[in-house]
Amino acid sequence: MIVGRTLHPGTATGEPIRLTAPLSFWGGTDSQGRIVDAHHPQCGAILTGRVLLMESGRGSSSASSVLAEQIRANTAPAAIILSRPDSIIPLGALIAAELYDLHLPVAVASYDEIPDGAQVHIAADAMQATITW
């Protein structure tokens, strides 16, 4: 079990996908939740329904609106766990919660011990995020 800091509350379960480089949802992913940034080491990987593990987001403030739209279209990751705080990603989750009543959890935690292929569950309330597998 890992306890982290909640950036946006929610609960989710999914298989983890660990990115080796930061990602911007704007220009970095398509409407199907696939990484399309040709320079990203995991170009072609599908994020939809997975627990996204990455250091932080990268780039444009427009990424929040792209993430909100992916949440609405059900093509977003199930949850996002960052190793350092980012303001753009939880903003996208907040927009989706306010506009569509859809809640994608976003947390900051040390995720190194989460095994690949596990079913990861995240329960993030206002105070903390609990991550189990």
N, C-alpha and C positions, 0 to 999 in steps of 0.2 A: 504494500500500500504506500502511496505517496500523497502527501498533503501539500497543496499549493495555494497560491493566491488567486482569487476569482477576479477576472476582468469583465466577464459577463456571465450571469447565472444561467443554469440549465442542466439537464441531464441527457446523457447519450451513451450509446454502446457501439463499438465498431472495432474493426481490425486496424492496427496502427500503420501509418505510412510515415517513415522518418525521412525528411528532406535533408540533403547535405548542403543546401544553400538556401538563403532567404528567397521568398517568392512574393511577387506582386500579383494580386488577383486581376488587376487592370492590365491587360495585354499579356499576362502570364498564364491565364487559364481561359478556356472557352466556355460556352454556355452549357456544355455537357459535364463540366468539372474536370476536364483533362488539362494537364500542363502543356501549353503550346509555346512557351518561351523557348526558342531554338537554342538559346545559350544556357538554359538551366540543365544541370546534369541529369535530371530525371524527366526530361521532356518526354511526353507521351503517357506518363503515369496518370491514373485516374484517382481523383481525390474524393469523389462522390461517396458518401456514406462511411468514410473512413475517419479514424481519429488522426488528425494531422499533427505531427510532431515536427516543429522547426524552431530555429533560433529566434527569428522574428520575421515580420513582414518586410517588404522592400518597396520603397518608392511611393508612388502617387497616392494622393488623398482620394482619388477616384476609385481606388481599390475597395473602399468601404461600400460604395454603391454597387459595384460588381458583386461583392460578397453578399450583400443584402438581396440582390436579385437571384443569385444562386440558391440562397436559403429559401426564397419564395418558390422557386422552380424545383426544389428538392434535388438539386445537383451539387450542393455544397458538401464539404466535409460534415461528418456527424458532430465533431467537436474539434477544437484547436487547442493544443498545448504548446506554449512558447517557452523558451528558456530565458527570455528577457522581455520586459514589458514593451508593448507596442500600442500606440493609440488608434491607429487606423483600423486594425482588425476588430477590436471590440466595438468600434463605432458602427461597422457594418452589421454586427450582431444586434446592437441596440436598435438600429434602424429597422431591421426585420422584426424585432420584437414589438416595436411601437406601431409599425404599419400593418403587419400581418399576424401578430400574436404568435410568432414562431421563435423558439428560443434555442439558439446554438450556444453551448457553453464554450467560453474562452478562459483559459487559465495560464498562469505562469508557474512552472514547476521544473525541477530537474528530472528529466524523463529518461536518462540513460539506462536505467535498469528495466524499463518496459521491454519485454521480449517481442521480437518480430513474430507475427503470426498469432499472437494472443488475442483474445477478446477483451478489449479494454472498456471499462465502465468509468464514466466521470459524472460525479454529482457535485455541482458547483452552486452553493448558495451565496448570499451576500457577503458572508464572512470568509469562507474558505472553499477550496475545491478538493474533493477526495477522489483519488484515482486508484482503481483496483483492476486486477486482471486474474 
